[in-house]
Amino acid sequence: MFIMDCGMFTSKSILLFISLVFWAAGAVLTYVGAILLSTFKNYSHFFEDRYTVLPSLVIIAIAFVMFVIGLIGCCAALKESRFALGLFMIILLIIFAAEVSAFVLGFIYRKQVHEGVNKSMADVFAKYNGKNTESRAVDLLQKEMKCCGIKNYTYWETTEWFNKGNKTFPLSCCKLQFSNCTGSPKYPELLDQEGCEMKLETGLESILSCAMLVILGFAIVQLFGMMSICVIGCRRKQTGYQPLPSGMYA
């Protein structure tokens, strides 16, 4: 009896711990998904495929469900209800399938991020005139990413903005610590010289990789949760078939 009680206590403790992990992972995924969604929104001009935001939306949806599941898991562990345990198991399976989908989407869109950026960035940069919407998007990208041009800062020397203007680069190419920078190619040390294409791709891919690792880690934790549910269910079933001592009532 002691061993059985110890097994039940351990399984319930695991479920409670996993419920807490659900909440923690949900908070992390919400943060990661929000950053990813904000990044796609801020740099939407550079993504031809609008469905590149899909992974971030899936991540946020999974995070919301994780919070709910954590609450159900706590109730199932504390009350030991077969209905609650069964519901918890079904939800875990559904979430597990969603996590696998998000994981696969992450791999797919990591490749599409490179193709989409490479295809559309040149068009956006070519429309730069310092005033239009594309110009604001380019300036925002160069300031926040601390980059200049597509491949590197010399890209601007081939643009209409440079050749038909005063032979200067956009001021958004200037390093923040140099207030005297005018965008002149004569003083490249005052400019951010790295290209924006690689920096944008690397930033987005790192966020996606982080999200994928969180999803993978939590999927492993879920397996332990489903095993614990099976243990509690089997213990209850075995207990139900044991004869009761005399003088005891169900």
KANORTA-V730591 format. One line per field, one symbol per residue. ss: DSSP state (2 for helix, 1 for strand, 0 for the rest). burial: I if it has 24 or more other ideal C-beta (glycine too) atoms within 12 Angstrom, else O. Layout:
BEGIN
ss->???
burial->???
END
This chain:
BEGIN
ss->0222222222222222222222222222222222222222220222000222222222222222222222222222222002222222222222222222222222222222222222222222220000002222222222222000000122222202222000010022210000000001222222100102222222222222222222222222222222222222222222220000000000
burial->OOOOOOOIOOIIOIIIOIIIIIIOIIOIIIOIIOIIIOIIOIIIIIIOOOOIIIIIIIIIIIIIIIIIIIIIIIOIIOOIOOOIIOOIIOIIOOIIOIIOIIIOIIOOIIOIIIOIIIOIIIOIIOOIOIOOOIIOIIIIIIOOIOIIIIOOIOIIIOIOIIOOOOOIIIIIIIIOOOOOIOIIIOOIOIIIIIIIIOIIIOIIIOIIOIIIOIIOOIIOIIOIIIOIIOIIIOIIOOOOOOOOOOOOOO
END
